[in-house]
Amino acid sequence: MKKQIAVFLVLLVYIVPLTGFAQKGGFVEMKQLQGPQNPRLGFIIHGGAGVIRKGSLSPEREKEYRDKLQEAVLAGYKALQAGKSSLDAVEIAIKILEDSPLFNAGKGAVFTNDGKNELDASIMDGKTQAAGAVAGVHRVKNPITLARAIMERSEHVMMIGEGAEKFATEQKIELVDPKYFWTQPRWDALQRILKQEKEKNEKVKEAEGEKGQSEKGTPDHQSIRNSQTRDPHSEKPEGRFGTVGAVALDKDGNLAAGTSTGGMTNKKFGRVGDAPIIGAGTYANNNSCAVSATGWGEYFIRLSVARDIASLMEYRALPIQQAADLVIKQKLQNLGGDGGVIAMDKFGNIGVSFNSEGMYRAYINADGKPVVEIYND
């Protein structure tokens, strides 16, 4: 009897770490995870998180998104199958998304307050923890390629603005006329927000200019003043669109992650979000996981979201999905931020977590088939 118990305990030691539980249809089912004995190629991408409700996209528009996400995830995965590195796969997929006007990166970048397109990106190698990032560029067609060049061909991690574009020229990375990034839908989105801001300011001035109709300091006036002085982090900014990103595990067991974005519609004063910040929007370490994030960047920076997920795995041995949920659905949400992440551990297990109404995403499942998802099903 003692021998049987001992055998049972040994089996638990080896089987349980490779097994997870998933809730489905009211029943708890066993789900086989990847482990040291059965690692596999892994690839997952995202096209941003936000207010993406079912029915908000026309069938035709939804098909466009699904087709482009499938194209990108298959391109990256085929690169892995061909023996290319995880860094190659990440760059290949993100370039496809950057070249599409559907996503807020590259060609589809949103406009700043002064009517410009300003691009950020980063990439990280899980094997060496080498990283490259670029911020505030206006002429680089594919910022993810420049971020990788900074990582591999310079002694720096991040370059910004004109200096980054000068380096791009030296490295023969493609530059385009800023007009390349102009798209009507993004321009219209900026104009709507500018109009809303103007109308709001006019109402404030009108209310503050009223005299003799109500005493100064009444609730009506007070609420208007409060709306102008409240914590800038207390309300979700308007006009946000999704960042793009990719995470990969190659045949040599090396992880990589990359992220690219056009920032936030109507952003002001040289604002930089989390996408180019290593540890916030992008992180990769072969000892834990690789992560690419999307959402309200200020919160991702303040929480070091990507690195925090890796730390939970490294120091608390949490599974990838549990670590991602703890950071996104508890820490981020409790602070008031929103968004999501895609993540992958060193065995190819995938974690997807978001607290927004949807996130464009696609991955290659255990059968090697592409899966594309948009909504919070």
Secondary structure, DSSP 8 states (H G I E B T S, - for coil): -HHHHHHHHHHHHHHGGGEEEEEETTEEEEEE---TTS---EEEEEEEEE---TTSS-HHHHHHHHHHHHHHHHHHHHHHHTT--HHHHHHHHHHHHHT-TTSSSGGG----TTS---EEEEEEETTT--EEEEEEESSBS-HHHHHHHHHHHSS-SEEEHHHHHHHHHHTT--B--GGGG--HHHHHHHHHHHHHHHHHHHHHHHHHH--SSS-TT-HHHHHHHHHHHS-TTSS--SS----EEEEEE-TTS-EEEEEEE---TT--TT---STTSBTTTEEE-TTSEEEEEEE-HHHHHHHTHHHHHHHHHHHH---HHHHHHIIIIIIIHHHT--EEEEEEETTS-EEEEE-SSEEEEEEE-TTS-EEEEEE--
